[in-house]
Amino acid sequence: MTKAPATEGWRGTTLVLAVHGIQGGPGCAVAHAADLRRRGLFRSVLFGCHKGAPDLVDVVRGAAPGPVLVAPLLMAEAYTLRAMTRRLDDGAGRPFRIAPVLGTHPRFAGLIVREGLAGCAARGWRPGGTALLLVGHGTRRDPNSGATARRHAESVRASGRFAEVAVGFLDEAPAVPDALAGLQADRCVAVGLFLDRGEHGEEDVPALLEAGAKAAVYSGPIGIDPLVPDLVLDLLGTPGAVTVAA
């Protein structure tokens, strides 16, 4: 395994979108792969699951002869990335490169702002009087998981679009109920730092918000946004990617 360089032509390369897996399948990676495939920038665009089908190792092993580039559709450079890489190193049986992790893109904050503003518009709330709560999974096993969410929160805060910006987690402090209770604003838009719909991105967060005393709306998981393929291309230095404003 080698790290992908910042800029390179990819027309002879197979791109594999690597996801954790949702309910045993690839989820939104199917749509993101189809989008990238239509652009004709790669030899082929595939997808594989760390947990689920199609299995990531099998996909990389069975890809067409030639260079293989694995793009992790993860929210942080943390535990899951290391586990994916170990599995590929042990089982792929061929050279491959790892692209930068989706959630580390510095313009990811632009998607968060966009989702937050849409949530405000849906309720008729003024963003300047509304708090934005960025909800991540987090894990006590790896501090890098929460660090990525906090870094994006700082960027969103610097945009000045919302009354305040906070972060809450499912598996580390501050927990979502604690973060929600600590907000000064009476209403809140929550954005999920998750790739896909599922137990965490579609079920856990709304339940936690409903238990709070504040008026709160959940915009859903950020990874289903149709601009995600553009961020993937931008991370690869591929011309033609759409710039997402912060």
N, C-alpha and C positions, 0 to 999 in steps of 0.2 A: 504494500500500500504506500502511495506517495500523496502528498498534498497537491492539489491542483494549482497550477500557476494562475496569476491574476488575469492574463490575457492569452488566448490561444484560439486558433481556428478549430471548430469541432465537427466539421462535415463528415469526417471518417470515423467519428466516435459514437459509441452507444451511450446514451445518457440513461441512468437508472435512478428514478426518484425513490428514495428510501424512506419509509414511514414506519412508525411503531406498529401500526395495525389497529383497526377499530372493529370490534365485534368479529374478529377473525378475518377481516378483509381490508382492502386498501383505501376505502372511503374516497375522499375528495382527490386522492392522487390519480384516480382514473381520469377525471375531468382535466386536471392540471397537465397530465401527460398528453392527453388528446390535443390540448391547446398548443403545447410545445411541439408536438409532432406535426401539426398543420403548418408550422413556420418553416419547416424544412431545413433547420440549422444543423441537425444531427443525422447520423446514419439511421438511427432509430431511437425511440424514447420508450422506455419500459418503466415498470414500477414493481416494487417488492416490499414485503412486510418483515419487520424484525420478529413479530409474533403474529402469525396468520398466513394466509395464502393470497397470492403466490409468495413463497418463501424467498426472502432477499438473497440468500446464498445461492439457491437454485437458479434464480434469475440471472445473477452475475455469472455464475458458472456456465449457463447455457446461452449467454449472449453471443452474437455473431463474432467471428474472429476480428481482432483489432482492438484499439483502445477502448477501455470502459471507464466511464466517469460516474461516480456515485454521488448524488446530491441529496444530503440528509434534510428531509422536510421536518425538522425538529425545531423546538423553540429555544434551545440552549445547547452550548457545548458542555455537556454534562454526562451523567451516568449512562443514559441510553446510547449516546454517540459512542462511548467507549465499548459498550457491550456489542453494538452493531459491528464496529471495526474489528473486534476480537473474533467474532463469528466469521466475518469475511476473510480475515487473515488465515484462520484455521481451515476454512472449508471451501473458499472460492476456487482455489487451485489455479489462479491466473493473476497477472498484475492488474491493478485497478488504481484509480485515483479517487481521493475524497475531496469534494468541493466544500466551500464554506457552508456552515449551517445556516439555514434560512432565517431563523430567529435572531441571528447576530447582525443582520443587515442594518446599517445605521439609519436607513430610511423606513424601517419597520414602524417607527414611531408615527410616520405619516399615515399609515393605515389605521393605527389606533386612534389618532385624532379624527380621521374621517368617520370611523365607526361611532366614536363618541358624539360627534356632531349630528350624525344621522339619528342616533338614539334620542338626542334632545329634540330634533325636529319632529320625530314621531309623536312625542308627548307635548309639543308646543312649549318646551322649556327653553329659557334663555341660557346658553352655555356659560356665560359669565356668572350666572347664579347657581350653577350646577356643578357638583363634584364628579370627577371621573375616577372610577376604581378599576385598576388593572388587576385582573385575577390570573394568577399563575398556579401551576401545580406545586412547584418547589419540592425539595426533599432534604431531609436532614442528613442524607448520605453524601450530598455534594453541594457545596456552597455556590458553585458556578450556576446552578439552576436558578436560584433566586436572584443572583447578581444581574443576569440578563434582564429580567423583568424590572428591577430597580433602575437599571440604566435607561431603559425605554421610558420609564415613568419620569425620570429627570428631563428627558428630551421633550416629553409632552408638557411637563410643567413649564419648561422654558418657552413654549409656544404661547403661553398666556391666554389660551382659549377658554379655559375652565376656571371655576372659582377655586378649586384645589384638586390635587392629584394624589392618590394614595395607591398602595399595593397591598393585596391580600393573597394568601396562599391556602392551598388545600392540605399541604403536608409539611409546613414549617411556619414559624411566626413571622409576621402577625397573621393569625387565622382570619378568614374572610369576615366572620361576625365581629371580631375585634377591630379590624380595619374600618368596617362600616360604622361601627359605634363611635370611632374616633373622628369621623368627619364632622366639620362644622356646618356644612350646607345641609338643608333639609331634604334635598333630593339628590339622586345619584344615578349616573349611567355607568354600568359595569361592562367592561370589554374583556372577553376571555382570551388569554394567551395560550390557546390550544389550537392544534392543527385542524381538528375535525369535530363533528358532532359525535356524541357518545356519552358514556357515563359521567365523565368529568366535564366535557365541554358543553353538554346539553342538559344534564340532569342535576349534577351536584351543585353547580353555581346557582341556578334559579332557586333551588330549595334553600340554600343558605341566605340568599337575598330576601326571600319571602319571610324568613324568620326574624329579620331585622325590623327596627321601628321606623326606618326612613322610607320614603317613596323611592323606589329603585326600579330601573328597567335594565334588562340584560340584552346586549346587542348580539350575543352569540360568539362562537369561536372565530378568531381572526383568520385562521388558516384556510377557510373556505372562500376568502375574498378572491375574485377573478384576477386581481393584479398580482397574485402570488407568482405565477410563471414569469412575469416581468422582473420580479425581484430575484428569482433564480438566475435568469440571464444576466442581470446586472452584477450579481456576485461572481459570475464567470467572466465578466468583462466583455460580453457579447454585444456588438453594436445592434441597435434597434430596440433595446429594452426601454420601456416607458419609465421615466423618472417620476417617483412618487414624492411629492413635496412634503416636507416635515411640518 
